[in-house]
Amino acid sequence: MQAPDTGAAGEEASTKRFRAKRDAILAAAAQAINEQSARGMTFADVARRVGLNTTSVTYYFRRKEDLAAAAFEHTLDTLAAMLDEAAREPDPPARVARFLRLNMDRLRRIQLGQETAFAVLSDLRATEDPVRGRLMAGWQRVFRRTRGLWGEAPGRAATDLNGARAHVLLENVFWVPAWLNRYEPDQFDRAEARLMDVFRHGLAAPGERWAPAILDLPHDDPVPGREAFLLAATRLINELGYRGASVQRIASELNVTKGSFYHHLDAKDDLVTACYKRSFDTIGAAQALAEHGGGSEWRRLSSAIATLLDVQFSKQGPLLRTTALSGLPPQVRSAMVDRSNRIARRYAGTIMDGIVEGSIRPGDALIAAQTLMALQNAAFDMRKWAGTMPRERAIRMYASTLLFGLFDDGVLAASEP
């Protein structure tokens, strides 16, 4: 009969088993968060995914909030480690390329079943204090490290530009899983190279200048009061997530009764669907108006992007972030994803025509279109940043990150007060 483990060796084995099981629980929690949001995650579901009972999960994490926080902290720690490794490269392009490579390698391992995805960070703001404060501080550290990939900024305008670059880079890295599953794993290197090509050189052909038109979008809604209702709901869902923005909270934001909600819509899923439809209609209207406005394909593309950034940075906005999709029923979610893909393909068509015309730099139009989807989707989070400067400057600076590339400083000359 074998003697039980004793001493240091036994403690080490016990610690390894504890960590292995804890890591498995965190991986399962990340999957649940990505599918259902942090608020939708349950101990029972996480336990089922790892073959444990609920009591076993609570041995490692006493509360669901603790488990969600640990999953988010794992994501933040992973990002910070990748950024630290990327920061050792000699210059900004090499650092960004290294950060992208680390992320693409991670996604390849996930695709091959060698690793599990980490928890997306869209629900950070929906957590409650004091956990929320700790997580947001962690996110700020990740953001500052990302901004640091461009080195020390020589002035305020350069700091603002590097902040926009960092935000667009992170959001595109988070957006990659939304389109990378259309590629075979052996094509990931090609997708990475084409994505880095957009980051490095942008979309504008040599000699093209920034001169977009800010288009006047329609804001008419046939139901009185509905537009304001959808705007308030969109803002709250963007800030708190699908489950964090309760019907009561939305009604309170508008200073109306909960019953008024059901006067406009039959259920919360109907609300999110209506918010998405409004957002997609806004994007489609900007694309259509830009196309009908004439000029080169470059002008049409830059006008559509500038107009949508104006919406995101203004009180008339925002557009609903795609992070709310995880809360919708599968059939409804699928319809919203299809509409999003059609919008991306419309951008790709403009880019392809611009390449033929010569006003847009040759590159992978499908991947470039996805970078624009990430940019316009994420701009909502930069409202405070945009509010520190004239609107036109904020639009130009944020758009420059992809239209002229993450390393082009030409926008700085036009950004000084």
Buried (B, 14 or more C-beta within 10 A) or exposed (E): EEEEEEEEEEEEEEEEEEEEBBEBBBBBBBBBBBEBBBBBBBBEBBBBBBEBEEEBBBEBBEEBBEBBBBBBBBBBEBBBEBBEBBBEBEEBBEBBBBBBBBBBBBBBBBBEEEBBBBBBBBBBBBBEEEBBEBBBEBBEBBBEBBBBBBEEBEEEBBEBBBBBBBBBBBBBBBBBBBBBEEBEEEEBBEBBBBBBBBBBBBBBBEEBEBEBBBBEBEEEEEEEEBBEBBBBBBBBBBBBBBBBBBBEBBBBBBEBEEEBBEEBBEEBBEBBBBBBBBBBEBBBBBBEBBBEBEBBBBBBBBBBBBBBBBBBBEEEBBBBBBBBBBBBEEEBBEBBBEBBBEBBEBBBBBBBBBBEEBBBBEBBBBBBBBBBBBBBBBBBBBBEBBEEBEBBBBBBBBBBBBBBBBBBBEBBEEBEE
